[in-house]
Amino acid sequence: MRRALSLAERGRGRTAPNPIVGALVVRDGRVVGEGWHRAVGRDHAEIEALRRAGRLARGATMVVTLEPCTHWGRTPPCAEALIEAGIARCVVAQRDPDPRVNGRGLRRLRAAGVKVELGVLAAEARAQLAGYLRSRRLGEARVTWKVAATLDGRITDARGRSRWITGPAARADAHRLRAASDAIVVGAGTARADDPRLTVRGIANAPSPLRVVVDSGLRLPLRLKLFSGALASGTVVACTTRAPRSRERALAARGVKVWRVAAERGRVSVGALVRRFAREGRHEVLLEGGAALGSAFLRAGLVQRIVLYTAPLVLGDGLAWCAGLNRPLAAATRGRVHSLTRVGDDAKLVLDLED
């Protein structure tokens, strides 16, 4: 199962709206076929493993990280393929909460005489599929807030400059975070100030997450890189229902999609936005800025993980990364340290927040 979980990770960032899955066919203690879900529309992990095993699959064991599906989608149902291939035993880490599956795959296998074992490395599988499971359970995407700050918590200096606070190793690591995400989100202030591309760089054949800018009134200039050339077709602007239709048409003419979502106090509701991500099958969302947008997500209890890159610098003045949150100690957002590592000259703190 550990090998299956490792295989599943190869599909990270490529399978939305589907979950990442890894599978092995084992015969007489030897792996005779393995696979993972490579991309949406491609064969599921079980099918790829069966194809590689060939006739050796008959009487063998299937080890898979998520319950085999029973429905027709872009590909045929995996449970039926296992039965037809003659699989005798199926070891599953995690049941699939998709209402089209949710136990049906396990029941179908058992009804066909396949011995089913559920729950092997279940905790590891749940952690791997945290975004997918949250989307299915709550109808909300899982949000990771990535921050690059100085030792005293500043993301800009007093003049608003932020390039570069962290070193090249930390920036390269942040691109790996992007590659593992289904969507990247920034606020209008960050888009205007930095004019970012929000692409994945420095990683060969890396997937391209959806790029989302929160611009409640559609006021950003059309000259931004995100709205130009090839970047436009992979970019979405989230606005309120009151944003001008003329601005939406101008963006659409460039290939940019516009999501109109519910408003809260005149701005895009972050709660409505994470629900929209879940409906779009974007389960893992990387929030990159800025302080106002990140604090809004944090205030609403919609950040599940913070990845904080801290540079060994002290500025004193400048913008704090959670400026405006303003909570007393008794009401502080609390979490658990997942990991603390050194990345080049900087530190990387990964914090899981309490739901």
Rosetta blueprint (number, residue, H / E / L):
1 M L
2 R H
3 R H
4 A H
5 L H
6 S H
7 L H
8 A H
9 E H
10 R H
11 G H
12 R L
13 G L
14 R L
15 T L
16 A L
17 P L
18 N L
19 P L
20 I L
21 V L
22 G E
23 A E
24 L E
25 V E
26 V E
27 R E
28 D L
29 G L
30 R E
31 V E
32 V E
33 G E
34 E E
35 G E
36 W E
37 H L
38 R L
39 A L
40 V L
41 G L
42 R L
43 D L
44 H L
45 A H
46 E H
47 I H
48 E H
49 A H
50 L H
51 R H
52 R H
53 A H
54 G H
55 R H
56 L H
57 A H
58 R L
59 G L
60 A L
61 T E
62 M E
63 V E
64 V E
65 T E
66 L E
67 E L
68 P L
69 C L
70 T L
71 H L
72 W L
73 G L
74 R L
75 T L
76 P L
77 P L
78 C H
79 A H
80 E H
81 A H
82 L H
83 I H
84 E H
85 A H
86 G L
87 I L
88 A L
89 R E
90 C E
91 V E
92 V E
93 A E
94 Q E
95 R L
96 D L
97 P L
98 D L
99 P L
100 R L
101 V L
102 N L
103 G L
104 R H
105 G H
106 L H
107 R H
108 R H
109 L H
110 R H
111 A H
112 A L
113 G L
114 V L
115 K E
116 V E
117 E E
118 L E
119 G L
120 V L
121 L L
122 A H
123 A H
124 E H
125 A H
126 R H
127 A H
128 Q H
129 L L
130 A H
131 G H
132 Y H
133 L H
134 R H
135 S H
136 R H
137 R H
138 L H
139 G L
140 E L
141 A L
142 R E
143 V E
144 T E
145 W E
146 K E
147 V E
148 A E
149 A E
150 T E
151 L L
152 D L
153 G L
154 R E
155 I L
156 T L
157 D L
158 A L
159 R L
160 G L
161 R L
162 S L
163 R L
164 W L
165 I L
166 T L
167 G L
168 P H
169 A H
170 A H
171 R H
172 A H
173 D H
174 A H
175 H H
176 R H
177 L H
178 R H
179 A H
180 A L
181 S L
182 D L
183 A E
184 I E
185 V E
186 V E
187 G E
188 A H
189 G H
190 T H
191 A H
192 R H
193 A H
194 D H
195 D L
196 P L
197 R L
198 L L
199 T L
200 V L
201 R L
202 G L
203 I L
204 A L
205 N L
206 A L
207 P L
208 S L
209 P L
210 L E
211 R E
212 V E
213 V E
214 V E
215 D L
216 S L
217 G L
218 L L
219 R L
220 L L
221 P L
222 L L
223 R L
224 L L
225 K H
226 L H
227 F H
228 S L
229 G H
230 A H
231 L H
232 A H
233 S H
234 G H
235 T E
236 V E
237 V E
238 A E
239 C E
240 T E
241 T L
242 R L
243 A L
244 P L
245 R H
246 S H
247 R H
248 E H
249 R H
250 A H
251 L H
252 A H
253 A H
254 R L
255 G L
256 V L
257 K E
258 V E
259 W E
260 R E
261 V E
262 A L
263 A E
264 E E
265 R L
266 G L
267 R E
268 V E
269 S L
270 V H
271 G H
272 A H
273 L H
274 V H
275 R H
276 R H
277 F H
278 A H
279 R H
280 E L
281 G L
282 R L
283 H L
284 E E
285 V E
286 L E
287 L E
288 E E
289 G E
290 G L
291 A H
292 A H
293 L H
294 G H
295 S H
296 A H
297 F H
298 L H
299 R H
300 A L
301 G L
302 L L
303 V L
304 Q L
305 R E
306 I E
307 V E
308 L E
309 Y E
310 T E
311 A E
312 P L
313 L L
314 V L
315 L L
316 G L
317 D L
318 G L
319 L L
320 A E
321 W L
322 C L
323 A L
324 G L
325 L L
326 N L
327 R L
328 P L
329 L H
330 A H
331 A H
332 A L
333 T L
334 R L
335 G E
336 R E
337 V E
338 H E
339 S E
340 L E
341 T E
342 R E
343 V E
344 G L
345 D L
346 D E
347 A E
348 K E
349 L E
350 V E
351 L E
352 D E
353 L E
354 E L
355 D L
